[in-house]
Amino acid sequence: MANGVDYKAAGVDVNEGYRAVDKYRVQASRAKIPGQLTDLGAFNGMFAVPKDVKEPIMVSGTDGVGTKLDIAFKLKKYDTVGIDCVAMSVNDILCSGVQTNFFLDYIACGKLDAQIAGELVKGVTDGCLEAGCALLGGETAEMPGFYDEGKYDLAGFGVGVVDKKDIIDGTKICEGDILVGLSSTGAHSNGYSLIRKLVTDFSEPYSDGETSAKTIGEALLTPTRIYVKPVMEVLAQYRESVHGMVHITGGGFYENLPRMYIEASDGVQLCSVIKKGSWKIPAIFAELERRGADSSRMFSTFNMGIGFVLAVEKSKAQEICDLFNKNAPKYHKEGCPDLLATKIGYVGHTEKITGELKGNPQMTIFE
């Protein structure tokens, strides 16, 4: 049919897609690492299992950026949320003591703009470089009428391979272990549905002396810290002394800290005892409280300045903190506060809990 309806008339611009893919290739090439067997553009991605792994176990994680994207759209700043996308998966994978080998992303939109999509993928690539993993592939879906024009969704997943003997699964955690907290860069990528209720003008001037942000929107776009390299560097020396790890994401302390403990079998349940005031809570959280956030639910909504926690052998806790803090300058990132490791509490015990450990107030005790 000479006058038939084509794909472009239906709202999908194939040529814009080609332009976007050209930008993706440039970015993906920056994160290529040994073991990667395919380049961007193949139907699938291939990665070789490291030769020194005797009993390989595949570990995966998936997540998205969530409603933090809305701030990026309103500020027209698209080059950092890709870091958040990578961080949310690779930090989860890290909880088992595993470095992610490769990452794949997924971008969905109503109308594709190759320039915006390219900036989103630049952020993903930056995140992959921070995590030391390959950007092995991805997918871009243009769905006119399904997403509003100018809106994008961004998600992805990562896969790592570990020797079975090296997995950290929480079974070695014991009473008296020290909880080492690693500082966050702010709200990371959680709680933004609430944040968007509290902050309506993201162009408001804002300064807290902790970041280079000039507006509150810029402060809230500070990307999630990727803990992979500093933690793997500590594990290289102290793996046997690290008994459990947890990524503080949605649900804050109450939902996430219990995830590293196994359910009690002898009537005594291990739990986290957190020392109030043992670390500096970033100013952004006080600002959110000032704007109306429920003060009684801050630790069950946000990370409150601690984005990752390790349960470590008491006799090695100070050495581990010192190594994190000694290495911190190597991971300095412009516009972000430096990584700081602090002893924030210890592993205690409570009565055996019936039902779900996550969210149970007996599992996370503040003193």
Secondary structure, 3 states (H helix, E strand, C coil): CCCCCCCCCCCCCHHHHHHHHHHHHHHHHHCCCCCECCCCCCCCCCECCCCCCCCEEEEEEEEECCCHHHHHHHHCCCCCHHHHHHHHHHHHHHCCCCCEEEEEEEEEECCCCHHHHHHHHHHHHHHHHHHCCEEEEEEEEECECCECCCCEEEEEEEEEEEEHHHCCCCCCCCCCCEEEEEECCCCCCCCHHHHHHHCCCCCCECCCCCCCCCEHHHHHCCCCCCCHHHHHHHHHHHHHHEEEEEECCCCHHHHHHHHHCCCCCCCEEEEEEECCCCCCCCHHHHHHHHCCCCHHHHHHCCCCCEEEEEEECHHHHHHHHHHHHHHHHHHCCCCCCCCCEEEEEEEEEEECCCCCCCCCHHHEEEC
